[in-house]
């Protein structure tokens, strides 16, 4: 079948994509001026959607992250090439997703192929104005167990039987290093190619409302998931242990997951004058250089971690996150979070230099505490990644939590319900002792 006929065949796909995403910048293929072939800009500008927790607070976001998204449609023989400068941030990644938000493939900053200069995210990587990367995206083969893509290339969604695939490419940034934050004009260009013809697509000058990214398909899918118990708790769970961290159930299915992020979560319920205390050891993270990039290869254990509180009700908005270098640490390297409503927050939780307060969310629904670990260093395995890899599909959430504790050891976040007056009298030690039926002096 000719390219022209395929384009006519899938014109309804483009129309459907426009209806579902509300994406006015999605361009139809146009006949070239010379009458031969097609000029094929799948998008008329790049990265039309900037999503943060302040404008689209759904699906357990991290409030320290930004997400730039480009919807696209691929055909046999098509490819995207993303080319640009290395942005200054703690972490960058480029990920591809199918039309339902399921991950296809991703690449982290340290593995971005260098076009010119060097990669500042690698150990010892110098920075210069000439540091550029280029990443190619091609449709994933439909065969079982396809071979790895060529170097510098990642797969996008496979071509459907209708000769097209709707997908998304997302550029993630955690903890801006740019003064004033990354600007739209600094984002990479996208070269769109079809059978040898290429069109350069610059970043959009005007952003589209991020709410349009919530397609009806994704909303329907996740609403159904919510009715079955949500993205954290499995639908067949006979009980959900409260104030206990466990690997979540299908936490990333259909929600544009970050492939380099894993988390453990705990469900907690509000009672007046009751707080939640969370204790664990803090992994070390890289310092930030004056140029805005992380100084890697200096003994850090992972690139980033955070603790977030979320309302555990669809669409799962975040209340607040605290990123690693804002967490208060004691002399032994342990953190203590106190999660409480404003009127229940102990006075000494706000003044203790080793305690990090975290606000409560909605009181009428359960909250979900989420500990994220991102991009652990090779050889550091007491992580949420290990807990997710080894503690899924166990008979109960209690056994999954016990397994996670065994995997993460002292880095596992132990949570305790505690009365406000107990913390005020004796701090976190009194809360731990009270939960174990002891006294703080035992």
N, C-alpha and C positions, 0 to 999 in steps of 0.2 A: 504494500500500500504506500502511495506517495506521501511525502511530508504534507503537501497541501490537503490531501484527503484526511490525513490524520488530524490535522488542525481543525478541519471542519467537523470531524467526528467528535472531538473533545471540546468543542466550543461550549457545549452545555456544562462541561466540567468547570470551565472558567466562570461561567455565569453562576454556577452553584457556589464556587469559592467566593465570589463577590458577595452573594447573598449571605453566606454564613459568616464571613469575616467582616463585612461592611467595609472592605478595603477599596477605597475609591482610587488608589494609586496602582491597582493591578491592571496591566495593559494587555490588550489583545495583540496577537501577532499582526503585523502590518505588511502588506505587499511592498517589496523593495522598489525604490524609484526606478531601477533599471529593468524592472519587470521580471527578474529572475530570482527565485528563492524568496526568502523572507528576512526582514529585519525582525529580530525576535527578542524584544525586551520583555521578559516575563514579569518584571516589575519596572515601573517608571522611575522610582527612586528607592534607595535602600534604607533599611532600619526605620520604617515609619512609626513603629510602636516602641516607646520607652516605658517600661513597667517598673514601678517601685511599690513598696508597701503603702505608700501614701495615696496612690491613685488607683491601684487595683489590688486590694488587700484580700487575697484569696489563696487557698491551697497551701497554708503554712509557709508563707514567705519569710525570708530572712531580711530584716529591715536594713541591713548593711549592704544589700546587693542591688544591682541594677540589671535590667534585662532589656536588650534591644532585639527586636524581632522583625524578620522579613518573611512573609508568606510567599511561597513560590509554587510554580507548576513545572514539572520536568517531563520531558519526552525522550524517547530513545535517541541517543546521540547528543543530548544536551548536557551541559555542565555549568556550574557556577565556580568562579574563581574569586575568592575574597582576598583583597590586597590592601595593605595599609601599614601604618606605623604601629609599633608596640605601644599600647596605651599604658599609662602609669597607674598601677593598681596593685593591691596585694595578690589578686588572682584574676586571671582571664581564662575563658574557655569559649570554644565555638562548638555548638551541638546541633544535630539535625533531628527532626521529629516527623512522624507521620501525621496525617490529618486529625487523628484523635489525641495527639499529644504524647504518644509513646516514643521513647528514645530509640533512635536508629544508631547513631554513633557520635562520639565527641572527641575533642582533642584539647588538652590543657596547654597553657601558655608555654611551659618549659619545653614542649614538643612542637611548637609552631615552627614550620620550616622557614628558614631565613632566605629572603629574597636578596637583600643587600645588608651590609653591616654585620651585626651579631645579635644574638637573642639575650636581652638583659635579664630574663627570668632564669637563666641557667647559672650554676655556680661560677662565680668569677666573671660573668658576662658584663662587659663594659657597655656603656650607653653612648650613643651618638645620634645626631639628627638623621643619620643615614640608615638607622635600624628599621627595616621593613620586612614583613612576612607575606607569604602567599599560600593559601589553603584552597585546594580544589575539592569540589563536591560533585559526585556523580551518582546516578541511581544505583541502588544496591541490586546485584543480580538476583533473580527470582529462584535460582537453584538452591537446593539444600546445601548448607555448609559452603557458602561461596568463599573463594580465596580472599586473603587480605587485599585491600586496595593498594595501588602503587604508593610509594613514599610521597608524603606531602598531600595525600588525598584521603578523604573520608567519604563514607557512603551516606547518601540521602535515602528516602523511602524508595522501595522498588516500584518499577512501572507496573500499573495495573493491567488487567486484560483489555481495558479501554484505551491503552497506549498513552496513559498519562498518570502522574502521581502528584497529588497535592501534598505539600510539606511545609515545614517551617525551619528556618535556621535562626538560632539565638546566639547572640554574643553576650556573655555574662561578665560582669565586673563586680568584684568584691573589694570594698574599702578603697575608694578613690585616692590616688596619689596626686592627681592633678589639682593645682590650686583653683578653687572654685568649681571643681568637678569636671568630668569629661564633657566636652561640648559636642553637639551633633556633627559639626563640620570636621571633627577629629576622627570620626569613625571611618572604617575602611570602605573602599569602593568595592563594588561587585561587578565582575565581568560576566555577562550572560552569553553563553555560546550554544549554537545548534548547528551541528554538522559543518563546523568550520567557520560559520559566520558569528561574529562577536559584537556585543554592544556593551559599553561601559556604563554602569549605573552608579551615580554619586549618591551620597546620603541625602535623605529628604531634608529640605529646609524647614518644613512645617510638619510637626508630629500629628498623628491621628490619635483619637481617643483610644486608650488601651482597652477599654471595656469591649471594644469590637472584637478583640481576640477571643472572647468567650463564645465560641460557636455553640449552636444549639446541640450539636452532637456531644460535645464535651460536657456541657451542662447536664444533659440527660443522663449521660454515663455516670457522672459523679454524683448526681442526685440519687440515682439508684444505689450507688455504693454507700452513700450516706444513710439511706433507709435501712441498709443491711448492717449498720454499725459503724460506718465511717471508714476512713482510710487507715486508721491505726489499729483498731480492734477487729479481729477476724469475725465474720458473721456467725460462725458456729461456736464462739467462745462461750463456755458455760459460766464463767465469771471473769471479771476484770479487776485484778488487784490494784488498789489505789496507792498512790505515792510510791510506785515501784516502776523502775525504768526497764523497758523491754524493747526488742527490735520490732518496729511497726509492721503491720500486715499490709502488703501491697501499697505502701506509702507513696510509691512513685508511679503507679500505673495510671497512665492517661493524664498526668498533671505536669508535663514538661519537666521531668526530673533533671537534676544536675548529676551526671554520671560520676563526678568526682567527690560527691558528698554522700555521707550516710549518717543516719541518726538513730538514737534510742529515745523513747518517749515514755512519759508517765502521765496518767490521768489523775487529776485531783479535783475534789469537790469543796465548795465553800461552806464554812460554818463561822458564825460570828466569834470573834476573839480567838480564832484558830489560824495558824500560819503553817507554811511548809518550809522546812529547812533542807537544803540540798548540799551535800559535801562530796568532794572528790579531788583528785590530783589534777593539776592543770598541765596539759602538754605545752611544751615550749614551741614558739613560733618565731619566724624570722623578723629581724628588725627591718625598718624601712630606711633606705638610703636617701640622701639629700635629693637624688634625682626622682624619687617617688616609687622606685621599684623595690621589691623585697630582696634583702641580702641573704641569698640561699647558700646552702653548703657550709653553714657555720654551726652545725650540730643541732639544728631545729628538729623537732619531732613531727611536725606537720605544718602545712601552710596557714591554716586558719581553723578556729573553732569558735562556737558561740552557744549561748543558752538563750532560748526564747520561750515566752509564754504565749499560748494561743487559745482562743475560744474553740472548744471542741464541739463545734456545731457547724454544719454546712453554711457558708463556703469556707470555713476554717481560717478566719482572719488572725493575724498576729496582733498581740497586745503590745509587746515590747521585746526586743532582743538586746543582749549585751555581748559585744564582741570581745575576743580574748584579751587584747591589751587594755581594755577598760574594766576587766574583772579584777577585783582585789584579791591578793594572794597572801597567805601567811608565810612565816619563816621557813616552813617545811614544803612550800610549793602547793598547798591545798587551797581551794576556794570554798567559800560558804555563801550560798544564796539564801536569802529570806524572801519568800513569795507571800505577799499579803496585800489585802485591801488597804487603802490609805488610813482608815481609822484603826486598823488592826496592826499596823506596822510598829514593832517595838522601837522605842526611842533609841536604844543602843544599837539597833540594826543600822540606823542612819549615821551613827558616829563612830562605830567600830571600824578601824582601818583595814580589817581583814574580812569584812562582810559586804556583800553586794546586794542591795535591795532590788527586787523585781516586782512590779505592780501586778495585782490580780486583774483578771479580765471580768467578763460577765459573771455575776454571782448566781444567776438562775440556771446556768448550764455548767457542765464540767469544763475545766481548763485542761490543756495538754502542754506539758513542759517538754521541750525538745532540746537535746544536746546534739549539736552537729560537729562532726570532724571532717575536714577537707584535706585531701591530697597528703596522706601520711607519708613520711620519709621511708624509703626502703629499709626494712629491718625493724621498724617500730610497729609492732603488731597488737599492742593493747589498746585497740581503737574500736569505734563504732563499726568500722568496716569489718573487723574480725567478728564482732557480735552478729552482724547481719549475715555474714557468710556462713557462720557455724551454728546459729541458734534459731533458724527458721523451721517451720513445720514440726515443732515439738508438740507434745500432747496438750499442753496448757500454757497460758501466759506466765504462770508462776515458774514453770520449768524453763521457759524462754528467758525470763529475768535471771534465774539462777545461772543459766548458761552464759548470759551476757556478762554477769559479774565475774564468772570464771575466766572469760576471754579478756576482759578489760582490767581486771584486778583493781589496783588502787585508783585507776583512772575511771572506774565505774562510778556514776553519780548515785549516791545513796540518799534517798529522800525520807523525811520523817514529818509526820504531822506533830504539831506542838502547840500548846496553849501560849498565848501572848505573854502572860505573866511569868511562865516558866523561862522563856528566853530572856525576858527582862531581868530575871533574878540570877541566871547562871549562864546565859549565852548558849551557843550551839551544843556544848558539852552536856548541859542540863537537859536539852531536848533529846539528845541521843540516849542519855541515861533513862529519862522518863519513858521513852518508847521501848526500852529493853527491861523496864521494871527495876531499874537500879537508881542510885543517886549519883550526882555528878562527881562525888568523891570516891566512888567504888573503883 
